[in-house]
Amino acid sequence: ARVPSFQFSARLLYGSTEYNTLVNQTTGTATLSVQHDANNSVTFSYGQMAFQAAENGEGDGIVTVNITGAPEYQSSTGVVTVTTNCAIGGIAQ
């Protein structure tokens, strides 16, 4: 099965809510949006996303982590909902 995923790096305060959520591999919702202008945008909404993190290093209480997110099936929303906005009508209908 194909599973979309994405990776990013972040710097987090050691012991913060965000850091602890990653370390505990807590699942949650995720929304990714890209907007070109008021008439052109796309939003991907994932009802349940699992995150994995690998620490790269720490300095002065700030931890650098590489994060991989992979969506999971959720009974009420499925895997992903995509909302688009385009100035040109009738595309992909």
Summary of the structure (lengths in Angstrom):
residues: 93
radius of gyration: 16.4
end to end distance: 26.4
largest distance: 53.2
contacts: 203
relative contact order: 0.28
helix: 8%
strand: 60%
